Amino acid sequence: MFRRREAVPFAFVAEADRFRSNVAPPPRQRPSASELAGRTLIGLTVTAGLVGSLLFGLPALEAPVSPKAPSQAQESEGR
């Protein structure tokens, strides 16, 4: 079989961790007023939906109070 006679340079692998690019990424674009307004409206809509579901859901989570069951105050007065 054919064997390679020159050594394989592995030094570039060790240098890869220290390599820093001299190319800077482009600056981020600032969002426009309409994008900010849209993001704000979406956030308010999501928040209002969560609050509304909480307000409508809390009464359903409460235990029902039956008017037929005598309270302990009435039982203690009757004795």
N, C-alpha and C positions, 0 to 999 in steps of 0.2 A: 504494500500500500504506500501511497504517497504521503510523506511526512513533511510538515512545514519546518523549515530550518530557522526562520527568524522568530524571535520571541514576540509574543502578543503583548502590546502595550496596554496594561491595565491601569496606568496612571490616570487616564482620562476619567475613569469611573470614580476614583477618589476625588478628583478635582470637580466633579459635577456637583457635589454638595456645596462647594464654595462659590460656584459660578453665579454671578449676578449679571442680569441683562442690562445693557445700557439703553434699551428701548423703553420709554415710559408709555404707559397706557394712556389713551385719550382721556381728557377730563370728562367727568360725568355731566350730563345735561341736566339743568334744573327743570323741574316740572312746571308746566304752564299753569296759569290761574284756573283754566277749565279742568285740568287734571287734578289739581288740588281740591277744587269744588266737588268733582266727581268722587274722589276718595273719601271726602268728608261726608257726602250724602250716603255713600255705601256704608260707612261706619255707623252713621246715625240710624240707618235702616236696620242694620243687624242688631244694634243695641236696643232699638225700640221693639224689635221682634222678640228678643230674649226677655225684656222686661214685661212685655205683654203676655207672653206665654207663662211667665212666672205669676202674674196677677190673675190670669184665668185658671191656672193650674192649682194654686194654693187652696181655693175653696173645695176643689175635688179631692184633695188629700186629707181634709179634715174628717174626723170621725163623726158619723151622723149622731145627732142628739134626738132621742125618741121622747116625745112628750108623755107617753104612757108610763114610763118607768118612774116610780116614786123616788124622790131625792132622799138623802139621808137626813136632811133637816126635818122633813115631814114625818119620817118614821120616829125620830127621837122625840118630837112634840106629841105624837099620838100615844106614847107609852106613859 
